[in-house]
Each structure stands twice: as C-alpha cells, then as structure tokens.
Amino acid sequence: MIVEDAICSFCGCLCDDINVEVEEGKIKRVRHACRLGSSKILGHERIKAPMIRRGGELCMVSYQEAYDRAAEILLRAQKPLLYGWASTVCEAQKKGILLAEEVGGVLDSTATVCHGPSVIGIEEKGLPGATLGQVKNRADTIVFWGCNPAEAHPRHSLRYSSNVCGRFTPEGRAGRKIVVVDVRETRTSKNADKTVIIQPGTDYEVISALRMLVAGKGDVVPDEVGGVPKAELDGLAKTLLAARFGAVFFGLGITHSRGRYKNIDNALSLVTELNSHTKFVIMPMRGHYNVGGIGQVLAWSSGFPMSVDFTRNAPYFNPGETAACDLLAKADTDAALIIAADAASNFPRAAVEALAKIPVIQIDPYENPTTLISEVVIPSAIAGVEAEGTAYRMDGMALRMRKLVDTSYPSDEEILSHILESVHRLQRGLER
C-alpha cells in the first residue's frame, strides 16, 4: 500500500507531498522527503516499555504503574515544570495545559531556547507575514538572515522559496534575487546571488544601517558597519527596494546573538519601512514541526505563547522568570515532565545539572540523554506516523496529519489523559 500526500513531521516546513510505502503494517520506503524527514518517518530503535527507576536502575513496569508514579511526582511537587511540546500534536498540547493547570505547574516549550526572542519581538511590533504559498508564488527577492535552510530545512528552497516555480514566478530560481546574511559561508550561501558576511553580534547595527539607507538617510551611516562596507550595505538596500515582493527568513543566528529580541524588533521595523516602498514579509524559520502549534494552543488557552505559570490560579507570563532554564537556574522547580523534546541535550550545562537533581518524567518514542536522568520513562507513538493530529507550519497554517501505520504504543494525548486520570484519582484519595 502507498499512502500518498502524507505530511512529514520533522521540521517546520511540514512538507505535504510525501509518499509512504507500507508493507505488512511497516513503513518500507519514503519518497519525496529529505534525508532528515525520511529518517524520522522510517524510525529507529524505540523505547520498548514504560520504566521506573528503582535502586538507581530503570526497571520495566506496566503503563498504569508509570501513569500513577508520574501523577504522584507531579502532585507532590510544589512547582512542577512541564517542558517540550514541540514534536507532538496540538491535541496532546491541549491535554498538557489541562494537566499543568491541575497540578499547578509551569508549562514551557522549546521556543524559549530557540525562537523565544522572535515571539517577544513579534509581540512588541506585530508580524508583517504571509503564507509559504504566497512566498512561493510571488517573491522575487528572498533574504535568509542568520539561518541555513539548506541543512536545517532541506526542502524549503525546493518547495517554498528560492528554487521553486510559482504562479507569478514561473522562472523559479532564475527569476529571483537570493541574499544571505550570516557570520560565515554556509551551504545556503552557495545558492545565493549575494552573501553579506557580518561580524558576530552586530545584527542590530547592520539592520539599523539598512533602515537608514532605505529611509534615504545614508549620510548618517558610517563607512563600515558590522564589518560590512557602507557601499555593500547600500547595494543591499537598493536590492530590497527594487523587489516587487520580498521575503525575509530569519533563524537562530539573529535570535541568539547579542540583542536577542531587539534584533527581531529591529528587523520587523525594517520590513515595515520597506512596505512603504514595495511589498515585504518576514518569517521565522521554525525548527521542530509543531513548535508553532504549542505557541498557538497556549495563546488561545491562556493568553500567552510560552513560559506560562499556572501556580497562581491564573496564567502568568514573564520571560526571564517563568522560562524553563530560569526556573532551573534558580532551583525554583522541584519536578519536571519532559515531552517531545530532549532537554538534557539542549539546555545549558547548569540547567541540566539542576534537572538531574529533581524527579524527571519523560514521554518520548526514543531514548535520548534525558532518559538517563529520568525517574519515569513512558514510550509513546510517533505523531504524524503512528498517531494523527494537528500541527502548525512555520507560517502559522494548521495542517492535519494522518496516521500511516498502526502501533501498540499509546499516543501522547492518550498518555497525558491517563496521567490526568491518575492525578484526579490520587486527589480524591487525599481528600478522603
């Protein structure tokens, strides 16, 4: 059997043209996906059964034992952290919010260590955005700033941006100007018409200089900004102004350099000012396939897009205080549930050391470094492969992912529902 037009649940592109060959209930071949997406869909060695740590060793137990132990840990904690959510579906994220409210915890997503600054910048300035379909069909000038989609989002250029033929861009790559702004040469820059190499940490200054040049105030720009000659910046500004429809894609190179969310604030202002002369849009290059989804679900559930504290009987949001790494740095959390993420691989060392000192519950299909410090490990079905659900593409479009094969593993949504049931049962027992 061949499942046509399946959605790849790897990165924020959510490519929806994947053909998957299924034989005897197992995936045998994946077509049209990139290597990263194919490896995700084909899968690899899984966590075989739920485990609880006893005597320093992880021992296999039943799912119900794991649910009950997880509920016990969360209820005993004064301020549990529920972190991750980027690689699971919106239906599971909704259950996670209910669980966080019930146990009085803080729910945070992987956005805080990637595009969290983008979220804050967008909150301040708004987002002159578009769908990836509009970029594909209309954009004749594309800027990749602080990102490397050739390696992080391999099919982005082929489906949505530089190399694709659109309705009003029938020439494809030949009809587009591609600009890369980064601190070094990358695989993406090899496909560019113009590459601007800036000094690390000078994104804000370079964007400010471009704003001056776009506004016709080039006389106040010094001869060199961020290691880039003024003449080169002037040429870039003219390229942007000459666009009929331009798009800026930005990545962690700008969100995690000096300036953080103010870099995004400034970039949004640049795009707004370009819109006084032509048409321009801007979009963050989201990594995990549904990191945008948890922001959406949290926003319409609590009013805030990340780092939401539910310990006060009302949602509270204050980045720098309620984000996962901040809580761990201050020893302000005494238990953690990590789902659809690998905190031990991505947090700063001090945060991982703090995480290792508290009880950790892991929900994930695969073993990873977080497994090594977990007290409870619950294996789950792979969303978008073994379980259906909704995910948000990097442009904010919601797409429905189908189940491709059956599995004996419960979905993330089912696991969280069972933990919530165990929490309610334990609460009733404590009330008696």
Secondary structure, DSSP 8 states (H G I E B T S, - for coil): -EEEEE---SBTT----EEEEEETTEEEEEES--HHHHHHHH------S-EEEETTEEEE--HHHHHHHHHHHHHH-SS-EEEE-TTS-HHHHHHHHHHHHHHT-EEEEGGGGTTHHHHHHHHHH------HHHHHHH-SEEEEES--HHHHSTTHHHHTSTT---SS-TTGGGG-EEEEEESS--TTGGG-SEEEE--TT-HHHHHHHHHHHHTT-GGGS-SEETTEEHHHHHHHHHHHHT-SEEEEEE-HHHHSSTTTHHHHHHHHHHHHHHTTTSEEEEEE---BTTHHHHHHHHHHHHS-SS-EE-TTSS-EE-TTTSSHHHHHHTT--S-EEEESS-HHHHS-HHHHHHHTTS-EEEE-SS--GGGGG-SEEE----BTTTB-EEEE-TTS-EEEE---S--SS--HHHHHHHHHHHHHHHHHHHH-
